[in-house]
């Protein structure tokens, strides 16, 4: 695709942001179902 290819830094940032969002969604689901998460107040 030539000039439209993402740089390696953009790919790494996108993967990192995706991982953070997935972890936060998992935390939210666990809290919703009443699972105690060590290190989190609640």
Secondary structure, DSSP 8 states (H G I E B T S, - for coil): -GGGS--HHHHHHHHHHHHHHHHHHHHHHHHHTT---TT---
